[in-house]
Amino acid sequence: MFMKCLNRNTLKLIALITMLLDHIGYLFFPNIILFRIIGRLSFPIFAFFVSEGYKYTKSKKKYLLTMICFALLSQPIFMLTINNHMLNILFTFSFAIVLLMFIDNFSKDKVLYSIYILLIVIILITLTIMNAIDYGIFGVLLVILFNKIKNIIIKYVFATICLCLLLTYSFIYQLYSILSIFLLLLYNGEKGNLNLKYLFYAFYPLHLFILFVIKLLL
């Protein structure tokens, strides 16, 4: 039995800090793999809370629009700082939200549902093959799994499988992302005392900008 001692804010702060360390390692200490290993914890935690945010938001359209706006805002600095040809992680989450909305809203119309899902999957596979979207189709699939699988054990088993599949798309130390599943098992379902909602949106482009400035100064 796991002691559920981590609230939402704590887990998100862990994700932010590990992401920051990952990017610091990528930009300034490429030979120190420990930075990248620690950074593997961030994505699954973010993916989990994107699925939770979608589940509990009062307006799914507003939730999607907010994600897309911050994705667009972040893209120029992401291209300058991290990767000049790839869509940033917020686009991955935006695709996941779009796919969840189609699954929820068009499942009754089987023909339309099948067409939409097929088109989205084709787009995602194409972007993955082109290495044009961060974490590719496996990143999108992880959000879907977190949202749609209700049984905790089955959910995390499939999430682990999905993270292992990321090895075929990413790098060998992506395997360490599985450790984040153990952190999610400690989630107690509570929000935390502070309202940090928009911090988590703003931190992404802000930390990229600061790292870019530091990179220019060095």
C-alpha positions as CSV (number, residue, x, y, z in Angstrom):
1,M,0.0,0.0,0.0
2,F,1.4,3.4,-1.0
3,M,1.1,6.3,1.3
4,K,-0.6,9.0,-0.7
5,C,1.3,12.1,0.5
6,L,1.8,14.2,-2.6
7,N,-0.8,16.8,-3.7
8,R,-1.3,18.3,-7.2
9,N,0.8,21.4,-6.6
10,T,3.7,19.3,-5.2
11,L,3.7,17.0,-8.2
12,K,3.5,19.8,-10.7
13,L,6.4,21.6,-9.0
14,I,8.4,18.4,-9.2
15,A,7.6,18.3,-12.9
16,L,8.6,21.9,-13.4
17,I,11.9,21.5,-11.6
18,T,12.8,18.3,-13.3
19,M,11.9,19.8,-16.7
20,L,14.1,22.8,-15.9
21,L,17.0,20.6,-15.0
22,D,16.5,18.6,-18.2
23,H,16.7,21.7,-20.3
24,I,19.7,23.1,-18.3
25,G,21.5,19.8,-18.9
26,Y,20.6,19.8,-22.6
27,L,21.8,23.3,-23.2
28,F,24.8,23.7,-20.9
29,F,25.9,20.2,-19.6
30,P,25.3,17.8,-22.5
31,N,27.9,15.4,-21.2
32,I,26.3,15.0,-17.8
33,I,23.5,12.5,-18.4
34,L,22.1,12.8,-14.9
35,F,20.4,16.0,-15.9
36,R,18.6,14.3,-18.7
37,I,17.7,11.3,-16.5
38,I,16.2,13.5,-13.9
39,G,14.3,15.4,-16.6
40,R,12.5,12.2,-17.7
41,L,10.3,12.5,-14.6
42,S,8.5,15.6,-15.9
43,F,6.6,14.6,-19.0
44,P,4.5,11.7,-17.5
45,I,3.5,14.0,-14.6
46,F,2.4,16.8,-16.9
47,A,0.6,14.3,-19.2
48,F,-1.3,13.0,-16.1
49,F,-2.4,16.4,-15.1
50,V,-3.4,17.4,-18.6
51,S,-5.8,14.4,-18.6
52,E,-7.0,15.5,-15.1
53,G,-7.5,19.1,-16.2
54,Y,-9.5,17.9,-19.2
55,K,-11.6,15.7,-16.9
56,Y,-12.5,18.4,-14.4
57,T,-12.5,21.7,-16.5
58,K,-15.8,23.5,-16.7
59,S,-15.1,24.4,-20.4
60,K,-13.1,22.0,-22.5
61,K,-13.0,24.4,-25.4
62,K,-11.5,27.1,-23.1
63,Y,-9.0,24.5,-21.8
64,L,-8.0,23.6,-25.3
65,L,-7.8,27.3,-26.4
66,T,-5.5,28.1,-23.4
67,M,-3.2,25.3,-24.2
68,I,-3.0,26.3,-27.9
69,C,-2.3,29.9,-27.0
70,F,0.6,29.1,-24.7
71,A,1.8,26.6,-27.3
72,L,1.9,29.3,-30.0
73,L,3.5,31.8,-27.5
74,S,6.2,29.3,-26.6
75,Q,7.0,28.0,-30.1
76,P,9.4,30.8,-31.3
77,I,11.5,30.7,-28.1
78,F,11.4,26.9,-28.1
79,M,12.7,26.8,-31.6
80,L,15.5,29.2,-30.7
81,T,16.4,27.5,-27.5
82,I,15.7,23.8,-27.8
83,N,14.9,22.6,-31.3
84,N,14.5,24.6,-34.5
85,H,12.1,22.3,-36.3
86,M,9.9,20.6,-33.7
87,L,6.6,21.6,-32.2
88,N,6.8,22.1,-28.5
89,I,5.3,19.9,-25.8
90,L,2.2,22.1,-25.4
91,F,1.2,21.2,-29.0
92,T,1.5,17.5,-28.0
93,F,-1.0,18.2,-25.2
94,S,-3.2,20.2,-27.5
95,F,-3.4,17.3,-29.9
96,A,-4.3,15.0,-27.0
97,I,-7.1,17.3,-25.9
98,V,-8.5,17.5,-29.4
99,L,-8.4,13.7,-29.7
100,L,-10.2,13.4,-26.3
101,M,-12.9,15.9,-27.4
102,F,-13.5,13.9,-30.6
103,I,-13.7,10.6,-28.6
104,D,-16.2,12.2,-26.3
105,N,-18.3,14.2,-28.7
106,F,-18.5,12.0,-31.9
107,S,-18.6,8.5,-30.6
108,K,-22.3,8.2,-31.2
109,D,-21.8,8.9,-35.0
110,K,-19.7,5.9,-35.8
111,V,-18.9,6.9,-39.4
112,L,-17.9,10.5,-38.6
113,Y,-16.1,9.3,-35.4
114,S,-14.0,6.8,-37.4
115,I,-13.1,9.4,-40.1
116,Y,-12.1,12.0,-37.6
117,I,-10.1,9.6,-35.4
118,L,-8.3,8.1,-38.5
119,L,-7.4,11.6,-39.8
120,I,-6.0,12.7,-36.4
121,V,-4.0,9.4,-36.0
122,I,-2.6,9.8,-39.6
123,I,-1.5,13.3,-38.8
124,L,0.1,12.3,-35.5
125,I,1.9,9.3,-37.1
126,T,3.2,11.6,-39.9
127,L,4.4,14.2,-37.4
128,T,6.1,11.4,-35.3
129,I,7.9,10.0,-38.4
130,M,9.0,13.5,-39.3
131,N,10.2,14.0,-35.7
132,A,8.1,17.2,-35.8
133,I,6.2,17.0,-32.5
134,D,7.7,16.5,-29.0
135,Y,7.2,12.9,-27.8
136,G,5.2,12.1,-30.9
137,I,2.1,9.9,-31.0
138,F,3.2,8.1,-27.8
139,G,3.0,11.4,-25.8
140,V,-0.5,11.9,-27.0
141,L,-1.4,8.3,-26.3
142,L,-0.2,8.6,-22.7
143,V,-2.7,11.5,-22.0
144,I,-5.5,9.4,-23.5
145,L,-4.6,6.4,-21.4
146,F,-4.5,8.5,-18.2
147,N,-7.9,9.9,-19.0
148,K,-9.8,6.9,-20.3
149,I,-8.6,3.9,-18.2
150,K,-10.4,4.0,-14.9
151,N,-8.7,1.2,-13.0
152,I,-5.5,2.5,-11.4
153,I,-3.4,-0.6,-11.8
154,I,-4.4,-1.2,-15.4
155,K,-3.9,2.6,-16.1
156,Y,-0.4,2.6,-14.8
157,V,0.5,-0.7,-16.5
158,F,-0.5,0.6,-19.9
159,A,1.2,4.0,-19.1
160,T,4.4,2.1,-18.4
161,I,4.1,0.2,-21.7
162,C,3.5,3.5,-23.5
163,L,6.6,5.0,-21.9
164,C,8.7,2.0,-22.9
165,L,7.4,2.4,-26.5
166,L,8.8,6.0,-26.3
167,L,12.3,4.3,-26.5
168,T,11.7,3.6,-30.1
169,Y,11.0,7.3,-30.8
170,S,13.3,8.9,-28.3
171,F,16.6,7.9,-26.4
172,I,17.6,5.1,-24.1
173,Y,17.4,7.1,-20.9
174,Q,13.7,7.7,-21.6
175,L,13.3,4.5,-19.7
176,Y,13.8,6.4,-16.5
177,S,10.5,8.2,-17.1
178,I,8.8,5.0,-15.7
179,L,10.0,6.2,-12.2
180,S,7.4,9.0,-12.5
181,I,4.7,6.4,-12.2
182,F,5.8,5.7,-8.7
183,L,5.4,9.4,-7.9
184,L,1.9,9.4,-9.4
185,L,1.0,6.5,-7.1
186,L,1.6,8.9,-4.2
187,Y,-0.9,11.4,-5.5
188,N,-3.6,12.0,-2.9
189,G,-6.1,13.8,-5.1
190,E,-5.8,17.1,-3.3
191,K,-5.1,20.5,-4.9
192,G,-2.8,22.1,-2.3
193,N,-3.1,25.4,-0.5
194,L,-2.0,27.8,-3.3
195,N,-3.6,28.5,-6.6
196,L,-0.8,27.9,-9.0
197,K,-2.8,27.2,-12.1
198,Y,-1.4,29.9,-14.4
199,L,2.1,29.5,-13.0
200,F,2.3,26.1,-14.7
201,Y,1.2,27.7,-18.1
202,A,3.5,30.7,-17.8
203,F,6.6,28.8,-16.5
204,Y,7.1,27.0,-19.8
205,P,7.8,29.9,-22.2
206,L,9.3,32.0,-19.3
207,H,12.0,29.4,-18.4
208,L,12.8,28.9,-22.1
209,F,13.3,32.6,-22.5
210,I,15.6,32.9,-19.5
211,L,17.7,30.0,-20.7
212,F,17.9,31.5,-24.1
213,V,19.2,34.8,-22.7
214,I,21.8,32.9,-20.5
215,K,22.8,30.9,-23.6
216,L,23.4,34.2,-25.5
217,L,25.5,35.7,-22.7
218,L,27.8,32.7,-22.3
